[in-house]
C-alpha cells in the first residue's frame, strides 16, 4: 500500500488550524479535529501553491499576537 501523503495524482485539501498553520491533507482521509478545510479538493501541486500564496507568516497566531 502506498503512502496517501505522497501520491501526486490524488486529490488533497489544504487544512488550517486555530493557530493558522497550514497542512496538505489527503482527501481520502477524514479531516482531524481542530483543523478546517480552506482549499480543495485539488491536486497536490495546486494545494502547495495555495499555501505558498496564502500562508505568508509562518509564526503561529498566538506568537504573532504577542510579538505584534
N, C-alpha and C positions, 0 to 999 in steps of 0.2 A: 504494500500500500504506500502510495506516495504522500509526502507531506503537503497538506492543504494550504500551508502558508507559502509554498514555493512553486505554485503552479501558475505560470504567467498567462495561460489561456483560459483561466477561470474567472468568475466574477467575484469582486470584493466590495466591501464597504470601507469608508473612512469613518472611524469612530472618534468621539471626543468625550473626555470625562469632565468631572466638575472642576478640575484644575486646568482645563482647556488644553490638555495634552492630546495628541492625535495618534491613531494607530490604523494600519491597514489590516482588515479582518476578513477572512473568507466568508462569502455569503452563505455557504452551506453549513456554517456553524452558528448556533444561536449567539446573539449579542450578550456579552456578560453584563451582570448587574453593575450599575454605576457608569455605564457607557451609553451614548446615544449615536445613532447614525446621522451623519451630517452630509454624506455624499455617497452616491452609488445606488444600486449596484453598477459596477463598471469594471473594465479590465484593470489589472494591477498597475500598469504604467499610468493610466489616467488618474487612479487614486493617488499615486505617488506625486503626480503633477499637482493635484488639488492640494495636497499637504504642503508642497513647496510654495505654492502661491498664497496659502491661507494661514499657515502656522508660522508667523513671522518672528515671534518672540518665544524661544524655547523654554523660558523660565516658567515654572508653574504659576498659576494665577495668584495663589497665596503669597508667593515670594514677590511678584510684581506689585501686589498691593502694599507690601511692607516697604519695598525699596522705591516705589514710585516710578 
